[in-house]
């Protein structure tokens, strides 16, 4: 005759402990991935902001154009606050001097721009605009460089 204990089905204590250990190890590994994903997401957001700021500043440079008239005194004046330099002939260049902070919510980012005349080209009044965007990320200064060409057609 069978006893009542033989008819009972279920898991032993050892099986339950092994299952819990496997679950804890698996969940611990998954939990370790969340900070990596969060950091990658934040980096993507920052680089998107940098690209947007660069696009705005480059559009401003293209919209404002520049002057390249030596009689005007400010050769290659581009964007308010930029200083023109004459390197003893061509090419002229101008730059924004020290890093300038963006306004408002983007004050954590700063920029520096340099404009060089492109000599020996068939395109009249062609300049190369180099823009660098700076920001701090985890205590380290990061930078991205953007370059475009602008021609002043008269």
CORHUUR-V102615 format. One record per residue. N is the residue number from 1. RES is the residue in one small letter. SS is DSSP state (h for helix, s for strand, l for the rest). Layout:
BEGIN
n=[N/N]
res=[RES/RES]
ss=[SS/SS]
END
This chain:
BEGIN
n=[1/2/3/4/5/6/7/8/9/10/11/12/13/14/15/16/17/18/19/20/21/22/23/24/25/26/27/28/29/30/31/32/33/34/35/36/37/38/39/40/41/42/43/44/45/46/47/48/49/50/51/52/53/54/55/56/57/58/59/60/61/62/63/64/65/66/67/68/69/70/71/72/73/74/75/76/77/78/79/80/81/82/83/84/85/86/87/88/89/90/91/92/93/94/95/96/97/98/99/100/101/102/103/104/105/106/107/108/109/110/111/112/113/114/115/116/117/118/119/120/121/122/123/124/125/126/127/128/129/130/131/132/133/134/135/136/137/138/139/140/141/142/143/144/145/146/147/148/149/150/151/152/153/154]
res=[x/x/x/x/x/x/x/x/x/x/x/x/x/x/x/x/x/x/x/x/x/x/x/x/x/x/x/x/x/x/x/x/x/x/x/x/x/x/x/x/x/x/x/x/x/x/x/x/x/x/x/x/x/x/x/x/x/x/x/x/x/x/x/x/x/x/x/x/x/x/x/x/x/x/x/x/x/x/x/x/x/x/x/x/x/x/x/x/x/x/x/x/x/x/x/x/x/x/x/x/x/x/x/x/x/x/x/x/x/x/x/x/x/x/x/x/x/x/x/x/x/x/x/x/x/x/x/x/x/x/x/x/x/x/x/x/x/x/x/x/x/x/x/x/x/x/x/x/x/x/x/x/x/x]
ss=[l/l/l/h/h/h/h/l/l/l/l/l/h/h/h/h/h/h/h/h/h/h/h/h/h/h/h/h/h/h/h/h/h/h/h/h/h/h/h/h/h/h/h/h/h/h/h/h/h/h/h/h/h/h/h/h/h/h/h/h/h/h/h/h/l/l/s/l/l/h/h/h/l/l/l/l/s/l/l/l/l/l/s/s/s/l/l/l/l/l/l/l/s/s/s/l/l/l/l/s/s/l/l/h/h/h/l/l/l/s/s/s/s/s/s/s/s/l/l/l/l/l/l/l/l/s/s/s/s/s/s/s/s/s/s/s/s/l/l/s/s/s/s/s/s/s/s/s/s/s/s/l/l/l]
END
